Amino acid sequence: MITRRQFILGTGAAMLSMTTGKLFARNNIIPLWPDDPPGGGGPSGALHVSANGSWSNIVSPTIQRFQPENPNGEAVLIAAGGGYRWIGMGGEAWPVAHWLNARGYTAYVLSYRLPHEKWRAGNMAPLQDAQRAIRLVRSMERRVHALGFSAGGHLLGMAAARPDFVTYAPQDDLDMVVPRVDTVGLIYPVITLEPPYTHTNTHLMMVGRDIAPGEEAKWSVQNYVTKQFPPTFLAQAEDDHTSNPYNTLLMRDTCRRAGVPVELVQISRGGHGFGLGRAGTPAAIWDEVYASWLSAHG
């Protein structure tokens, strides 16, 4: 019987070659779990890759390592968005990984389980993967930064806020590592799932329509921010109709009240899901500001 780990090691490099035009060494595709993820279940068959490079049908969650020519000794874990329905690798994760490489950062792109894909862990599955990914990167790198987009911002925001939250039984010695990050960057993130901000796919996938009391608050990042939360970088466009700009304002104000260093880049136009932003547009400003901010917090 082929395990999930054997599946990803055997087919992952070929899939990445097909979807990105490059062939990566096997050691650059790192399965998160020694075998089945906690709870088991999940989809079967091949990874689904859309025309724009978005992934779904995540059979085996992984981190994909992008190494720079001249490493600066620091790493960034990237989680792309997609409303927990898919993961925007082509539009967000891979371009940002290459951009970080050019600045000396080793990038790790997270492929996390999607709650609706029959995982028995349900809406806890992505957070389990994020915690495990942070532990893996922490075991290999001196400093670990987190950078999340949209739903990926929600995911890494939750992980950064709750490093001591036990989401699964330890699988091996790696799970003795506390999954803390040194900084967190949240780009057009979903922060709150509480009313009136309940229209997102993140809300639908994480708490659903028949909502138990307290579930929306339980999955809202701002409710877990304390003075231990890492230094935070935020960026969002004022015309974002998917994740209301209130999300980043709420996160900024919550961090300030907790005494957490925070910087917010407010972008006049760009909508949602712009990734690095098209050159010459207002949305193209956040990346260099983030690079300077990251250097200052290195």
C-alpha positions, 0 to 999 in steps of 0.5 A, spaced: 500 500 500 502 506 498 502 511 503 501 519 503 508 520 504 510 515 498 505 518 494 507 526 495 515 524 494 513 520 488 509 524 484 510 531 487 516 533 483 513 531 477 507 535 478 511 541 480 515 541 474 508 541 470 505 547 474 511 551 475 516 549 469 521 547 474 523 541 476 525 541 484 529 536 487 525 531 492 528 534 498 525 541 496 518 538 497 517 536 505 511 532 507 508 535 514 506 528 517 510 522 517 504 518 514 496 520 515 495 527 518 491 527 525 485 524 524 485 521 517 480 521 512 481 526 506 480 526 498 483 521 494 486 522 487 491 527 483 492 534 486 487 539 482 491 545 479 487 550 476 489 554 469 491 560 474 495 555 478 490 554 484 491 548 488 485 543 491 484 536 492 490 536 497 491 529 498 498 530 502 499 537 505 507 539 504 511 545 505 515 546 498 522 550 499 525 555 495 532 556 496 536 563 494 543 563 491 545 567 497 541 565 504 541 571 509 539 565 514 532 567 515 526 564 512 519 566 511 513 561 511 508 563 506 500 561 506 496 563 500 489 564 500 483 561 496 477 562 502 479 555 504 476 552 498 483 552 494 490 555 495 492 560 490 499 558 489 500 561 482 497 568 483 500 569 490 505 563 493 510 562 488 511 569 485 512 571 493 517 566 494 521 568 488 521 575 490 523 573 497 529 569 494 531 575 491 532 578 497 536 572 501 530 569 504 529 562 504 521 561 502 517 555 504 510 555 501 505 551 505 500 546 502 495 545 507 488 541 508 482 544 506 476 543 511 471 541 506 475 535 503 473 530 507 478 530 513 476 528 519 479 533 523 474 538 519 476 545 520 482 544 525 485 541 519 489 547 516 491 549 523 494 543 525 498 543 518 500 550 519 503 549 526 506 543 524 509 547 518 512 552 523 515 546 527 518 544 521 521 550 518 523 552 526 527 545 526 531 548 520 532 555 520 534 560 525 529 565 524 522 564 522 517 569 519 510 568 517 506 571 511 499 570 509 494 572 504 487 572 505 484 566 508 492 564 508 492 570 513 487 568 517 490 561 518 497 564 519 494 569 524 491 564 528 497 560 528 501 566 530 496 568 536 496 561 539 502 557 539 500 553 545 494 551 543 494 543 542 490 541 536 493 534 535 496 529 539 504 529 538 506 525 532 514 525 534 519 529 537 518 535 532 511 536 536 515 538 542 517 544 538 513 550 540 510 553 533 512 560 534 514 565 529 518 571 529 514 576 525 507 575 521 505 579 515 498 579 513 496 581 506 488 583 505 487 578 511 480 575 513 481 577 521 474 576 524 468 571 522 464 575 527 458 579 525 457 583 520 463 580 517 460 573 515 460 573 507 466 570 506 468 563 504 473 563 510 467 564 514 463 559 510 468 553 510 470 554 517 464 555 521 458 554 516 451 556 516 449 552 522 453 556 527 454 553 534 454 559 539 461 562 540 464 559 533 465 565 530 469 568 536 473 562 536 475 563 529 477 570 529 484 572 530 483 578 534 480 575 540 487 571 541 492 577 540 496 578 547 502 582 548 506 575 546 503 576 539 509 577 534 511 584 530 505 585 525 505 587 518 498 589 515 497 591 508 490 592 504 486 595 499 481 600 501 476 597 495 477 590 497 470 587 497 472 580 499 475 582 506 472 588 508 478 593 510 475 593 517 479 587 518 486 590 518 484 596 522 481 591 527 488 588 527 492 594 527 488 597 533 488 590 537 495 590 536 496 597 539 492 595 545 496 589 546 503 593 545 504 589 539 509 593 534 504 593 528 505 597 521 499 598 516 500 599 509 493 602 506 492 602 499 488 606 495 486 601 489 487 594 488 481 590 490 482 583 493 487 577 491 493 582 488 499 578 490 505 582 489 501 587 485 501 589 478 507 594 476 505 601 476 499 600 480 497 602 488 497 595 490 505 594 488 507 598 493 506 594 499 512 589 498 518 593 498 515 596 505 514 589 507 522 588 505 524 594 509 520 592 515 522 585 515 529 587 515 528 591 521 525 586 525 531 580 522 
